[in-house]
Amino acid sequence: MADQSLPSLQEQVAVVTGGGSGIGAAVAVALAQAGARVAIGGRRLEQLQQVQLRSPEAIHPHRLDVADRTSVNEFFSWTEETLGPVDILVNSAGVNIPRRSMQELAPEDWDRLLQINATGAYNCMHRVLPGMRDRARGTIVNISSIAGKRPGPLGGVAYNASKFAMTALGLSVAAEEATRGIRICNIYPGEVDTPILEQRPTPVSEEHRRRILQPEDVAQAVLLVVSLPPRAHVVELVIKPTTQVYY
């Protein structure tokens, strides 16, 4: 009988944006434990270095602002020089704001959320795709949100719009790149206990945090997606707390 276990990520090069905390940090550690060499990017180098301590030989931190194309180009050039061509990209950088309703939403906050959550993912995908096309392989995972499938007041106007944009980006590019051996997956987490909860208009209780998803839960979903054989493509994946309604 053929071996049905998931293949190792040994020697594959992975990039995780937003790798200094939350889902991004958990994904970076999971990929490193699976054998990948992982470059993590974010705006706060100290946070990235703390994540590196969890797998010092495999995780490599570098500053990155996904909304700044000069920063994106510099980051990926450094990654390629340090680790080699990128096999896996996980777009996990994302932000939200407390003042989320249309009545409260400031134009500059709208711009910021779209620039980071949507354009930031585009910038990183645009940078890695030429190399993936040349090698006829690669996997990109966009950490979107249930807010990118089911808009509601919890996420807020700008966050919902940015995640819907990320949804369309991932699905559109997945269709274009499928015949080139490149897989693109959108993952839509529900509520996750990450630092983004601190931007909620109403504080979240410790009891609520324990009830919802943990970053490691989403990391395991990412690991499944990137570990499948090249013939298998997960296009979309919704993962939510058992108690959270999805309709």
C-alpha positions in Angstrom: 0.0 0.0 0.0 1.3 3.5 -0.9 2.4 5.8 2.0 -0.6 8.0 2.7 1.3 10.3 5.1 1.7 14.0 4.3 5.1 14.8 2.6 7.8 16.6 4.6 8.5 20.2 4.0 12.2 19.5 4.4 14.4 22.2 2.6 11.4 24.1 1.3 11.6 27.9 1.7 8.5 29.5 3.2 7.7 33.2 3.8 5.2 34.2 6.5 4.1 37.9 6.6 2.8 39.2 9.9 5.1 36.7 11.5 5.7 38.5 14.7 2.5 37.5 16.5 -0.8 35.7 16.4 -1.6 33.4 13.4 1.6 34.4 11.5 3.9 33.4 14.4 2.0 30.1 14.9 2.2 29.3 11.2 6.0 30.1 11.1 6.7 27.7 14.0 4.5 24.9 12.5 6.3 25.2 9.1 9.7 25.2 10.8 8.8 22.1 12.8 7.7 20.4 9.5 11.2 21.0 8.1 10.8 24.3 6.1 13.3 27.1 6.3 11.1 30.1 7.2 11.5 33.8 6.6 9.2 35.9 8.8 8.4 39.5 8.1 6.8 42.3 10.1 7.3 45.9 11.1 8.6 45.1 14.6 11.9 43.3 14.5 11.9 42.6 18.3 8.7 40.6 18.0 10.1 38.7 15.0 13.2 37.8 17.0 11.1 36.5 19.9 9.4 34.1 17.4 12.8 33.1 16.1 13.7 31.8 19.5 11.1 29.1 19.2 13.0 27.6 16.3 16.4 29.4 16.0 17.9 27.4 13.2 14.9 27.4 10.9 13.2 30.8 11.4 14.8 33.9 10.0 13.4 37.4 10.9 13.5 40.5 8.8 11.6 43.8 8.8 8.8 44.1 6.3 6.0 46.5 5.6 3.7 44.8 3.2 2.1 48.1 2.2 5.4 49.5 1.0 6.6 48.0 -2.3 10.2 49.0 -1.7 10.1 47.2 1.6 8.5 44.2 -0.1 11.1 44.0 -2.8 13.9 44.3 -0.3 12.5 41.7 2.0 12.0 39.1 -0.8 15.5 39.8 -2.3 17.0 39.2 1.2 15.0 36.0 1.5 16.1 34.7 -1.9 19.8 35.5 -1.1 19.6 34.1 2.4 17.4 31.0 1.9 16.8 30.5 -1.8 13.7 30.7 -4.1 10.3 30.9 -2.3 8.2 27.7 -2.4 5.5 28.8 0.1 4.1 32.2 0.8 1.6 32.7 3.7 0.0 36.2 3.7 -0.9 36.7 7.3 -0.3 40.4 7.8 -3.5 42.1 8.8 -4.9 44.9 11.0 -8.2 46.3 12.2 -9.4 49.4 14.1 -11.8 50.1 17.0 -13.9 52.7 15.1 -15.4 50.3 12.5 -18.9 51.5 11.6 -19.4 53.6 8.5 -20.5 56.5 10.7 -17.3 56.4 12.6 -14.8 55.2 10.0 -12.2 57.8 9.1 -11.0 57.9 5.4 -7.3 57.4 6.5 -8.3 54.3 8.4 -10.1 53.0 5.3 -7.0 53.6 3.3 -4.7 51.9 5.9 -6.8 48.7 6.1 -7.0 48.3 2.4 -3.3 49.0 1.9 -2.3 46.4 4.5 -4.9 43.7 4.3 -5.6 43.7 0.5 -2.8 45.5 -1.3 -0.2 44.1 1.0 -1.2 40.6 -0.1 -1.2 41.6 -3.7 2.3 43.2 -3.3 3.8 39.9 -1.9 2.0 37.7 -4.5 3.2 39.9 -7.3 6.8 39.6 -6.1 6.9 35.8 -5.7 4.8 34.7 -8.6 7.4 35.2 -11.4 9.8 32.8 -9.7 7.1 30.3 -9.0 6.1 30.4 -12.7 9.7 29.8 -13.7 9.9 26.7 -11.5 6.3 25.6 -12.3 5.5 25.1 -8.6 4.6 27.0 -5.5 1.9 27.4 -2.9 0.3 30.7 -1.6 -2.0 30.8 1.3 -4.0 34.0 2.1 -5.2 34.2 5.7 -8.4 36.0 5.0 -11.4 35.9 7.5 -14.9 34.8 7.8 -15.5 38.6 7.3 -14.3 38.0 3.7 -17.2 35.5 3.2 -20.0 36.8 5.5 -19.7 40.6 6.2 -21.1 41.8 9.5 -20.7 44.4 12.1 -18.1 42.4 14.1 -15.4 43.0 11.5 -16.5 46.5 10.5 -16.8 48.2 7.1 -13.2 48.6 6.1 -12.0 45.2 7.4 -14.9 43.4 5.7 -14.1 45.2 2.4 -10.4 44.5 2.7 -11.1 40.8 3.3 -13.6 40.5 0.4 -10.8 42.1 -1.8 -8.4 39.4 -0.5 -10.9 36.7 -1.3 -11.4 37.9 -4.9 -7.6 38.3 -5.3 -6.9 34.8 -4.2 -9.6 33.2 -6.2 -8.9 35.1 -9.4 -5.1 34.4 -9.3 -5.7 30.8 -8.4 -7.7 30.4 -11.6 -5.0 32.1 -13.7 -2.1 30.1 -12.2 -3.6 26.6 -12.0 -2.1 25.4 -15.2 1.3 26.6 -14.2 1.5 24.3 -11.2 0.9 27.1 -8.6 -1.7 26.6 -5.9 -3.4 29.5 -4.1 -5.7 28.9 -1.1 -7.8 31.3 0.9 -8.3 30.4 4.5 -11.2 32.1 6.3 -10.7 31.9 10.1 -13.5 32.8 12.4 -12.7 34.3 15.8 -9.1 33.6 16.9 -7.4 34.6 20.1 -4.8 37.0 18.7 -3.6 40.6 19.4 -6.1 41.9 16.9 -8.8 41.3 19.5 -7.3 44.2 21.4 -8.7 46.5 18.7 -12.3 45.4 19.4 -14.7 48.3 20.3 -15.8 46.1 23.3 -13.2 44.3 25.4 -13.1 40.5 25.0 -13.2 38.5 28.2 -10.7 35.8 29.1 -13.5 33.2 29.0 -14.4 34.2 25.4 -10.7 34.0 24.4 -10.5 30.4 25.7 -13.7 29.4 23.8 -12.5 30.6 20.4 -9.8 29.3 18.0 -6.2 29.5 19.0 -3.5 30.5 16.4 -2.1 27.0 16.4 -5.5 25.7 15.1 -5.2 27.9 12.0 -1.5 26.9 11.7 -2.5 23.3 11.4 -4.9 24.1 8.6 -2.2 25.9 6.8 0.2 23.0 7.3 -2.4 20.7 5.7 -2.9 22.9 2.7 0.9 23.3 1.9 1.7 19.6 2.7 -0.7 18.0 0.2 0.8 16.6 -3.0 1.1 19.0 -5.9 -1.8 17.4 -7.6 -4.1 18.5 -4.7 -5.4 22.0 -4.4 -7.5 23.4 -1.5 -9.1 26.5 -3.0 -11.0 27.7 0.1 -11.1 26.6 3.7 -13.3 27.9 6.5 -12.2 27.2 10.1 -14.2 28.6 13.0 -14.8 28.0 16.7 -17.3 25.2 17.2 -19.6 27.6 19.0 -19.5 30.4 16.4 -22.4 30.5 14.0 -21.7 30.4 10.2 -24.5 31.2 7.9 
